[in-house]
Amino acid sequence: MSPTEPVKLTSLSSKGGCGCKIGPADLMQVIRSLPPAEPNPDLLVGLDTSDDAGVYRLSDELALVQTVDFFTPIVDDPYSFGQIAAANALSDIYAMGGKPLTVLNIVAFPISTLDKSILADILRGAADKVREAGATLVGGHSIDDKEPKFGLAVTGLIHPDRVRTNAGAKPGDRLILTKPIGVGILTTSIKKDQLSEEEVRRLTSVMTTLNKTAAEVMEPYRVHACTDVTGFGLLGHASELAKGSGVGLVIRHEDVPVLPRVRELAENGFVPGGTKNNFAHLEGSIRFPEELDQVGRYILCDAVTSGGLLISVAAEDCDELFAKLLAAGVEAALIGEVTAEHPGEIRVAAAGR
């Protein structure tokens, strides 16, 4: 293929971004069939609470944070795809409160059918985000594959006493979300040529934004739990936080920030399969208000790629943290609170209820 011939990367795979994830129900069935890991007192965060990354203590002062994430193209521009994949993988480190240290590239690419310049652009986009994060690229691995895929394995550092997990939320906490949702519906619409160039640029800007600033701003505050919102959607990751913490959540759907045209496109049928799987998996764990229609429910479960942080912060610190996030340019929103009632469940309510 000629290097000057444009390639629609999203047409080369049936799914894109974090919508490629194996569904939560199927994944849990597989994990439950595995023998339990040997206990290790230095493994501070493992598989138990479906957290964003693993944490392994090296000493009383230092622990490793480790994660891996890769997927098929979610946008057509190779450079942007590399940026998004890198930002998404780095996000797990930020969600745990860590600082990225080193990264390894994970590459699957049809080297005989796509021009090598496309792969070079993907790697260049990722490298720029890694540099922005202050991390160091140390290598990687590649295979020849019919469908292009790209991502990173990331290692970060954190003090063992400052790990932010998804299992520490406390009743009375308030919930802050740092990016708008609706990414899965919009990226599905890209595959069907439903977005303008300006809309694609806006969507790409959201996905390529690192959660670095949000993580740095929240660092000194009493954040009891944190997770990033990705393939299982806002309610899917919030449900993991509720169950891991043994608390209930109230999320006000009218306060959740949603990208432009998401509802319109969802009403026209551009709801990805991953989003519908998320909704089905959450049956029994979420109570929706009668006035919220099926499209609105799908949006709250939409499979996000490189989404924001969902922060559970002490009520006394919330207003100051929220103001500082906004002042730092973070698209933050107050979307709900944590309660001792209905532990493990989420109640979706209208604004102010």
C-alpha positions as a Markdown table, in Angstrom:
| # | Residue | x | y | z |
|---|---|---|---|---|
| 1 | Met | 0.0 | 0.0 | 0.0 |
| 2 | Ser | 1.3 | 3.5 | -0.9 |
| 3 | Pro | 2.4 | 5.6 | 2.0 |
| 4 | Thr | 0.4 | 8.5 | 0.6 |
| 5 | Glu | -2.8 | 6.5 | 0.3 |
| 6 | Pro | -5.1 | 7.3 | 3.3 |
| 7 | Val | -6.0 | 4.3 | 5.5 |
| 8 | Lys | -9.1 | 4.1 | 7.6 |
| 9 | Leu | -7.6 | 2.3 | 10.6 |
| 10 | Thr | -11.0 | 1.8 | 12.3 |
| 11 | Ser | -12.2 | -0.3 | 9.3 |
| 12 | Leu | -9.5 | -2.9 | 9.9 |
| 13 | Ser | -11.1 | -4.4 | 13.1 |
| 14 | Ser | -14.6 | -5.2 | 14.2 |
| 15 | Lys | -14.1 | -3.5 | 17.5 |
| 16 | Gly | -12.0 | -0.6 | 18.7 |
| 17 | Gly | -10.4 | 0.8 | 21.9 |
| 18 | Cys | -11.5 | -0.5 | 25.2 |
| 19 | Gly | -14.6 | -1.9 | 23.6 |
| 20 | Cys | -12.3 | -4.8 | 22.6 |
| 21 | Lys | -12.3 | -5.9 | 26.2 |
| 22 | Ile | -13.7 | -9.3 | 27.1 |
| 23 | Gly | -17.0 | -8.6 | 28.8 |
| 24 | Pro | -17.0 | -8.4 | 32.6 |
| 25 | Ala | -19.3 | -11.5 | 33.0 |
| 26 | Asp | -17.1 | -13.7 | 30.7 |
| 27 | Leu | -13.9 | -12.4 | 32.3 |
| 28 | Met | -15.0 | -13.1 | 35.8 |
| 29 | Gln | -16.1 | -16.6 | 34.9 |
| 30 | Val | -12.6 | -17.3 | 33.6 |
| 31 | Ile | -10.8 | -15.7 | 36.6 |
| 32 | Arg | -13.0 | -17.7 | 39.0 |
| 33 | Ser | -11.8 | -20.9 | 37.4 |
| 34 | Leu | -8.1 | -20.2 | 38.1 |
| 35 | Pro | -6.5 | -21.6 | 41.2 |
| 36 | Pro | -5.9 | -19.0 | 44.0 |
| 37 | Ala | -2.5 | -17.3 | 43.9 |
| 38 | Glu | -0.1 | -18.1 | 46.7 |
| 39 | Pro | -0.4 | -15.5 | 49.5 |
| 40 | Asn | 2.4 | -12.9 | 49.4 |
| 41 | Pro | 2.5 | -10.2 | 52.0 |
| 42 | Asp | 4.3 | -7.8 | 49.6 |
| 43 | Leu | 1.5 | -8.0 | 47.0 |
| 44 | Leu | -0.4 | -5.0 | 48.2 |
| 45 | Val | -3.0 | -5.0 | 45.3 |
| 46 | Gly | -3.7 | -8.0 | 43.2 |
| 47 | Leu | -6.8 | -9.6 | 41.6 |
| 48 | Asp | -9.1 | -9.4 | 44.6 |
| 49 | Thr | -10.9 | -6.1 | 43.9 |
| 50 | Ser | -10.6 | -5.8 | 40.0 |
| 51 | Asp | -8.3 | -2.8 | 40.6 |
| 52 | Asp | -6.6 | -0.8 | 37.8 |
| 53 | Ala | -3.1 | -2.1 | 38.4 |
| 54 | Gly | -1.1 | -4.4 | 40.6 |
| 55 | Val | 1.1 | -3.0 | 43.5 |
| 56 | Tyr | 4.1 | -4.9 | 44.8 |
| 57 | Arg | 6.0 | -3.7 | 47.8 |
| 58 | Leu | 9.8 | -3.5 | 47.4 |
| 59 | Ser | 10.6 | -1.9 | 50.8 |
| 60 | Asp | 8.8 | 0.1 | 53.5 |
| 61 | Glu | 9.3 | 3.2 | 51.4 |
| 62 | Leu | 8.8 | 2.0 | 47.8 |
| 63 | Ala | 6.4 | -0.2 | 45.8 |
| 64 | Leu | 6.0 | -1.0 | 42.1 |
| 65 | Val | 2.7 | -0.3 | 40.3 |
| 66 | Gln | 2.3 | -2.4 | 37.2 |
| 67 | Thr | -0.3 | -2.5 | 34.4 |
| 68 | Val | -0.7 | -3.5 | 30.7 |
| 69 | Asp | -3.3 | -2.3 | 28.2 |
| 70 | Phe | -3.6 | -2.6 | 24.4 |
| 71 | Phe | -6.4 | -2.6 | 21.8 |
| 72 | Thr | -7.3 | -2.2 | 18.1 |
| 73 | Pro | -7.6 | 1.3 | 16.5 |
| 74 | Ile | -10.2 | 3.6 | 17.8 |
| 75 | Val | -9.5 | 6.5 | 15.5 |
| 76 | Asp | -8.2 | 6.6 | 11.9 |
| 77 | Asp | -5.2 | 8.8 | 12.4 |
| 78 | Pro | -2.2 | 6.6 | 13.3 |
| 79 | Tyr | -0.4 | 9.2 | 15.4 |
| 80 | Ser | -3.6 | 9.9 | 17.4 |
| 81 | Phe | -4.1 | 6.2 | 17.9 |
| 82 | Gly | -0.7 | 5.9 | 19.4 |
| 83 | Gln | -1.3 | 8.8 | 21.7 |
| 84 | Ile | -4.7 | 7.4 | 22.9 |
| 85 | Ala | -3.3 | 3.9 | 23.5 |
| 86 | Ala | -0.5 | 5.4 | 25.6 |
| 87 | Ala | -2.7 | 7.7 | 27.6 |
| 88 | Asn | -5.1 | 4.9 | 28.3 |
| 89 | Ala | -2.3 | 2.6 | 29.6 |
| 90 | Leu | -0.6 | 5.3 | 31.7 |
| 91 | Ser | -4.0 | 6.1 | 33.3 |
| 92 | Asp | -4.0 | 3.0 | 35.4 |
| 93 | Ile | -0.8 | 4.2 | 37.1 |
| 94 | Tyr | -2.3 | 7.6 | 37.8 |
| 95 | Ala | -5.5 | 6.0 | 39.2 |
| 96 | Met | -3.5 | 4.2 | 41.8 |
| 97 | Gly | -1.7 | 7.4 | 42.8 |
| 98 | Gly | 1.6 | 6.3 | 41.3 |
| 99 | Lys | 4.1 | 8.0 | 39.0 |
| 100 | Pro | 4.9 | 6.2 | 35.6 |
| 101 | Leu | 8.6 | 5.2 | 35.4 |
| 102 | Thr | 9.1 | 2.9 | 32.4 |
| 103 | Val | 7.0 | 1.6 | 29.5 |
| 104 | Leu | 7.2 | -1.3 | 27.0 |
| 105 | Asn | 5.5 | -1.1 | 23.6 |
| 106 | Ile | 3.1 | -3.9 | 22.6 |
| 107 | Val | 2.7 | -4.1 | 18.8 |
| 108 | Ala | 0.6 | -6.3 | 16.5 |
| 109 | Phe | 0.7 | -5.1 | 12.9 |
| 110 | Pro | 0.1 | -6.4 | 9.4 |
| 111 | Ile | 3.6 | -5.4 | 8.2 |
| 112 | Ser | 3.2 | -6.9 | 4.7 |
| 113 | Thr | -0.1 | -5.1 | 3.9 |
| 114 | Leu | 0.1 | -1.7 | 5.7 |
| 115 | Asp | 2.8 | 0.8 | 5.0 |
| 116 | Lys | 5.5 | 0.8 | 7.7 |
| 117 | Ser | 5.1 | 4.6 | 8.0 |
| 118 | Ile | 1.7 | 3.9 | 9.7 |
| 119 | Leu | 3.4 | 1.9 | 12.4 |
| 120 | Ala | 6.1 | 4.6 | 12.8 |
| 121 | Asp | 3.4 | 7.2 | 13.3 |
| 122 | Ile | 1.6 | 5.1 | 16.0 |
| 123 | Leu | 4.9 | 4.6 | 17.8 |
| 124 | Arg | 5.7 | 8.3 | 17.5 |
| 125 | Gly | 2.3 | 9.3 | 19.0 |
| 126 | Ala | 2.8 | 7.0 | 21.9 |
| 127 | Ala | 6.4 | 8.2 | 22.5 |
| 128 | Asp | 5.2 | 11.8 | 22.7 |
| 129 | Lys | 2.7 | 10.9 | 25.4 |
| 130 | Val | 5.2 | 8.8 | 27.3 |
| 131 | Arg | 7.6 | 11.8 | 27.3 |
| 132 | Glu | 4.8 | 14.1 | 28.5 |
| 133 | Ala | 4.2 | 11.7 | 31.4 |
| 134 | Gly | 7.9 | 11.8 | 32.3 |
| 135 | Ala | 8.3 | 8.1 | 31.8 |
| 136 | Thr | 11.0 | 6.3 | 29.8 |
| 137 | Leu | 10.5 | 3.9 | 26.9 |
| 138 | Val | 12.8 | 0.8 | 27.5 |
| 139 | Gly | 11.7 | -1.5 | 24.7 |
| 140 | Gly | 8.8 | -3.7 | 23.6 |
| 141 | His | 7.6 | -6.6 | 21.5 |
| 142 | Ser | 6.0 | -6.9 | 18.1 |
| 143 | Ile | 4.2 | -9.6 | 16.1 |
| 144 | Asp | 2.8 | -9.8 | 12.6 |
| 145 | Asp | -1.0 | -9.8 | 12.8 |
| 146 | Lys | -3.9 | -9.2 | 10.4 |
| 147 | Glu | -5.5 | -6.7 | 12.8 |
| 148 | Pro | -3.3 | -3.8 | 14.1 |
| 149 | Lys | -3.2 | -3.6 | 17.9 |
| 150 | Phe | -1.1 | -1.3 | 20.1 |
| 151 | Gly | -0.6 | -0.6 | 23.8 |
| 152 | Leu | 1.8 | -0.4 | 26.6 |
| 153 | Ala | 3.0 | -2.3 | 29.7 |
| 154 | Val | 3.8 | 0.4 | 32.3 |
| 155 | Thr | 5.7 | 0.3 | 35.5 |
| 156 | Gly | 5.3 | 3.0 | 38.1 |
| 157 | Leu | 6.5 | 3.9 | 41.6 |
| 158 | Ile | 4.5 | 4.7 | 44.7 |
| 159 | His | 4.9 | 4.8 | 48.5 |
| 160 | Pro | 3.2 | 1.7 | 50.0 |
| 161 | Asp | 1.2 | 3.9 | 52.3 |
| 162 | Arg | -0.1 | 6.2 | 49.6 |
| 163 | Val | -1.7 | 3.6 | 47.3 |
| 164 | Arg | -5.2 | 4.7 | 46.0 |
| 165 | Thr | -7.3 | 1.6 | 45.3 |
| 166 | Asn | -10.9 | 1.2 | 44.3 |
| 167 | Ala | -11.8 | -0.4 | 47.6 |
| 168 | Gly | -11.4 | 2.4 | 50.2 |
| 169 | Ala | -14.5 | 4.6 | 49.6 |
| 170 | Lys | -16.2 | 5.8 | 52.8 |
| 171 | Pro | -19.8 | 6.8 | 53.5 |
| 172 | Gly | -20.0 | 10.6 | 53.2 |
| 173 | Asp | -17.4 | 10.8 | 50.4 |
| 174 | Arg | -18.3 | 12.8 | 47.3 |
| 175 | Leu | -17.7 | 11.6 | 43.8 |
| 176 | Ile | -15.8 | 13.6 | 41.2 |
| 177 | Leu | -15.4 | 12.5 | 37.5 |
| 178 | Thr | -12.6 | 14.2 | 35.6 |
| 179 | Lys | -13.6 | 13.6 | 31.9 |
| 180 | Pro | -16.9 | 13.4 | 30.0 |
| 181 | Ile | -18.3 | 10.1 | 28.9 |
| 182 | Gly | -19.9 | 8.9 | 25.6 |
| 183 | Val | -16.6 | 7.9 | 24.0 |
| 184 | Gly | -17.7 | 4.4 | 22.9 |
| 185 | Ile | -20.8 | 5.7 | 21.1 |
| 186 | Leu | -18.8 | 8.4 | 19.4 |
| 187 | Thr | -16.0 | 6.1 | 18.3 |
| 188 | Thr | -18.5 | 3.6 | 16.9 |
| 189 | Ser | -19.9 | 6.6 | 15.0 |
| 190 | Ile | -16.4 | 7.3 | 13.5 |
| 191 | Lys | -16.4 | 3.8 | 12.0 |
| 192 | Lys | -19.7 | 4.7 | 10.3 |
| 193 | Asp | -18.5 | 8.2 | 9.1 |
| 194 | Gln | -21.0 | 10.0 | 11.3 |
| 195 | Leu | -18.7 | 12.6 | 12.9 |
| 196 | Ser | -17.3 | 15.8 | 11.4 |
| 197 | Glu | -13.6 | 16.5 | 11.5 |
| 198 | Glu | -14.1 | 19.0 | 14.3 |
| 199 | Glu | -16.1 | 16.4 | 16.3 |
| 200 | Val | -13.3 | 13.9 | 15.8 |
| 201 | Arg | -10.7 | 16.4 | 17.0 |
| 202 | Arg | -12.7 | 17.2 | 20.1 |
| 203 | Leu | -13.2 | 13.5 | 20.9 |
| 204 | Thr | -9.5 | 12.8 | 20.2 |
| 205 | Ser | -8.5 | 15.6 | 22.5 |
| 206 | Val | -10.4 | 14.0 | 25.4 |
| 207 | Met | -8.9 | 10.6 | 24.8 |
| 208 | Thr | -5.3 | 11.9 | 24.4 |
| 209 | Thr | -5.4 | 14.0 | 27.6 |
| 210 | Leu | -3.3 | 12.3 | 30.3 |
| 211 | Asn | -4.8 | 11.9 | 33.8 |
| 212 | Lys | -1.5 | 13.3 | 35.1 |
| 213 | Thr | -2.8 | 16.7 | 36.1 |
| 214 | Ala | -5.9 | 15.3 | 37.8 |
| 215 | Ala | -3.7 | 12.8 | 39.7 |
| 216 | Glu | -1.2 | 15.4 | 40.8 |
| 217 | Val | -4.0 | 17.8 | 41.9 |
| 218 | Met | -5.7 | 15.1 | 44.0 |
| 219 | Glu | -2.5 | 13.9 | 45.6 |
| 220 | Pro | -2.5 | 16.0 | 48.9 |
| 221 | Tyr | -6.3 | 15.5 | 49.6 |
| 222 | Arg | -8.1 | 12.8 | 51.5 |
| 223 | Val | -9.0 | 10.6 | 48.5 |
| 224 | His | -10.2 | 7.4 | 49.9 |
| 225 | Ala | -10.7 | 5.5 | 46.6 |
| 226 | Cys | -10.0 | 6.1 | 42.9 |
| 227 | Thr | -10.4 | 4.3 | 39.6 |
| 228 | Asp | -10.2 | 5.3 | 36.0 |
| 229 | Val | -13.3 | 4.9 | 33.7 |
| 230 | Thr | -12.5 | 2.7 | 30.7 |
| 231 | Gly | -14.0 | -0.3 | 29.0 |
| 232 | Phe | -16.6 | -1.3 | 31.6 |
| 233 | Gly | -18.1 | 2.2 | 31.5 |
| 234 | Leu | -18.8 | 4.7 | 34.3 |
| 235 | Leu | -21.3 | 2.5 | 36.1 |
| 236 | Gly | -19.2 | -0.6 | 35.6 |
| 237 | His | -16.2 | 0.8 | 37.2 |
| 238 | Ala | -18.3 | 2.6 | 39.8 |
| 239 | Ser | -19.9 | -0.8 | 40.6 |
| 240 | Glu | -16.4 | -2.3 | 41.2 |
| 241 | Leu | -15.6 | 0.6 | 43.5 |
| 242 | Ala | -18.9 | 0.1 | 45.5 |
| 243 | Lys | -18.5 | -3.6 | 45.8 |
| 244 | Gly | -14.8 | -3.4 | 46.6 |
| 245 | Ser | -15.4 | -0.8 | 49.3 |
| 246 | Gly | -18.6 | -2.4 | 50.7 |
| 247 | Val | -20.5 | 0.9 | 50.2 |
| 248 | Gly | -23.4 | 2.2 | 48.2 |
| 249 | Leu | -23.2 | 5.0 | 45.6 |
| 250 | Val | -25.6 | 7.6 | 44.5 |
| 251 | Ile | -24.9 | 9.0 | 41.0 |
| 252 | Arg | -26.9 | 11.9 | 39.6 |
| 253 | His | -27.3 | 11.2 | 35.9 |
| 254 | Glu | -28.1 | 14.8 | 35.0 |
| 255 | Asp | -24.7 | 15.9 | 36.5 |
| 256 | Val | -22.6 | 13.4 | 34.6 |
| 257 | Pro | -20.8 | 15.2 | 31.8 |
| 258 | Val | -21.5 | 13.7 | 28.3 |
| 259 | Leu | -19.8 | 14.6 | 25.1 |
| 260 | Pro | -21.9 | 16.4 | 22.4 |
| 261 | Arg | -24.2 | 14.4 | 20.1 |
| 262 | Val | -23.9 | 11.2 | 22.2 |
| 263 | Arg | -27.6 | 10.9 | 22.8 |
| 264 | Glu | -28.5 | 11.7 | 19.2 |
| 265 | Leu | -26.1 | 9.1 | 17.9 |
| 266 | Ala | -27.2 | 6.5 | 20.4 |
| 267 | Glu | -30.8 | 7.1 | 19.5 |
| 268 | Asn | -29.8 | 6.4 | 15.9 |
| 269 | Gly | -28.4 | 3.0 | 16.8 |
| 270 | Phe | -24.7 | 3.7 | 17.2 |
| 271 | Val | -24.4 | 1.9 | 20.6 |
| 272 | Pro | -21.4 | -0.5 | 20.7 |
| 273 | Gly | -21.8 | -4.1 | 21.7 |
| 274 | Gly | -19.4 | -3.6 | 24.6 |
| 275 | Thr | -21.8 | -0.9 | 26.0 |
| 276 | Lys | -24.8 | -3.3 | 25.8 |
| 277 | Asn | -22.7 | -6.0 | 27.5 |
| 278 | Asn | -21.8 | -3.7 | 30.3 |
| 279 | Phe | -25.5 | -2.8 | 30.8 |
| 280 | Ala | -26.5 | -6.5 | 30.9 |
| 281 | His | -23.7 | -7.4 | 33.4 |
| 282 | Leu | -24.9 | -4.7 | 35.8 |
| 283 | Glu | -28.4 | -5.9 | 36.1 |
| 284 | Gly | -29.3 | -6.3 | 39.7 |
| 285 | Ser | -26.5 | -4.0 | 40.9 |
| 286 | Ile | -28.0 | -0.7 | 39.6 |
| 287 | Arg | -31.3 | 0.9 | 40.3 |
| 288 | Phe | -32.4 | 3.4 | 37.6 |
| 289 | Pro | -35.1 | 6.0 | 38.0 |
| 290 | Glu | -38.2 | 5.3 | 35.8 |
| 291 | Glu | -37.8 | 8.6 | 34.0 |
| 292 | Leu | -34.4 | 7.6 | 32.6 |
| 293 | Asp | -34.9 | 5.9 | 29.3 |
| 294 | Gln | -32.9 | 3.0 | 27.8 |
| 295 | Val | -30.6 | 5.3 | 25.8 |
| 296 | Gly | -29.8 | 7.3 | 29.0 |
| 297 | Arg | -29.0 | 4.0 | 30.7 |
| 298 | Tyr | -26.7 | 2.9 | 27.9 |
| 299 | Ile | -24.8 | 6.1 | 28.0 |
| 300 | Leu | -24.0 | 5.7 | 31.7 |
| 301 | Cys | -22.7 | 2.2 | 30.8 |
| 302 | Asp | -20.9 | 3.3 | 27.6 |
| 303 | Ala | -17.5 | 1.6 | 27.0 |
| 304 | Val | -15.0 | 4.4 | 27.5 |
| 305 | Thr | -11.4 | 4.5 | 26.1 |
| 306 | Ser | -8.9 | 6.6 | 28.0 |
| 307 | Gly | -11.5 | 8.1 | 30.3 |
| 308 | Gly | -11.2 | 10.2 | 33.4 |
| 309 | Leu | -10.7 | 9.4 | 37.0 |
| 310 | Leu | -13.6 | 8.6 | 39.3 |
| 311 | Ile | -12.5 | 10.1 | 42.7 |
| 312 | Ser | -14.1 | 9.3 | 46.0 |
| 313 | Val | -13.0 | 12.2 | 48.3 |
| 314 | Ala | -13.8 | 13.2 | 51.8 |
| 315 | Ala | -16.7 | 15.7 | 51.8 |
| 316 | Glu | -14.6 | 18.2 | 53.8 |
| 317 | Asp | -12.0 | 18.2 | 51.0 |
| 318 | Cys | -14.3 | 18.0 | 48.0 |
| 319 | Asp | -15.0 | 21.7 | 47.3 |
| 320 | Glu | -11.3 | 22.7 | 47.4 |
| 321 | Leu | -10.2 | 19.7 | 45.3 |
| 322 | Phe | -13.0 | 20.3 | 42.8 |
| 323 | Ala | -12.1 | 24.0 | 42.5 |
| 324 | Lys | -8.4 | 23.2 | 42.0 |
| 325 | Leu | -9.2 | 20.6 | 39.4 |
| 326 | Leu | -11.2 | 23.2 | 37.4 |
| 327 | Ala | -8.5 | 25.8 | 37.8 |
| 328 | Ala | -5.9 | 23.3 | 36.4 |
| 329 | Gly | -8.0 | 22.8 | 33.3 |
| 330 | Val | -9.5 | 19.4 | 34.2 |
| 331 | Glu | -13.0 | 18.9 | 32.9 |
| 332 | Ala | -14.2 | 17.8 | 36.3 |
| 333 | Ala | -17.8 | 17.3 | 37.5 |
| 334 | Leu | -19.4 | 16.5 | 40.9 |
| 335 | Ile | -21.6 | 13.5 | 40.1 |
| 336 | Gly | -22.7 | 11.9 | 43.4 |
| 337 | Glu | -21.8 | 10.6 | 46.8 |
| 338 | Val | -21.0 | 7.5 | 48.8 |
| 339 | Thr | -23.5 | 6.1 | 51.3 |
| 340 | Ala | -23.6 | 3.4 | 53.9 |
| 341 | Glu | -27.0 | 2.4 | 52.5 |
| 342 | His | -27.5 | -0.3 | 49.9 |
| 343 | Pro | -23.9 | -1.6 | 50.0 |
| 344 | Gly | -22.5 | -2.8 | 46.7 |
| 345 | Glu | -25.3 | -1.1 | 44.8 |
| 346 | Ile | -25.6 | 2.1 | 42.8 |
| 347 | Arg | -28.7 | 4.2 | 42.8 |
| 348 | Val | -29.0 | 6.5 | 39.8 |
| 349 | Ala | -30.9 | 9.7 | 40.6 |
| 350 | Ala | -31.7 | 13.0 | 39.0 |
| 351 | Ala | -29.7 | 16.1 | 39.8 |
| 352 | Gly | -30.1 | 17.3 | 43.4 |
| 353 | Arg | -31.9 | 14.2 | 44.7 |
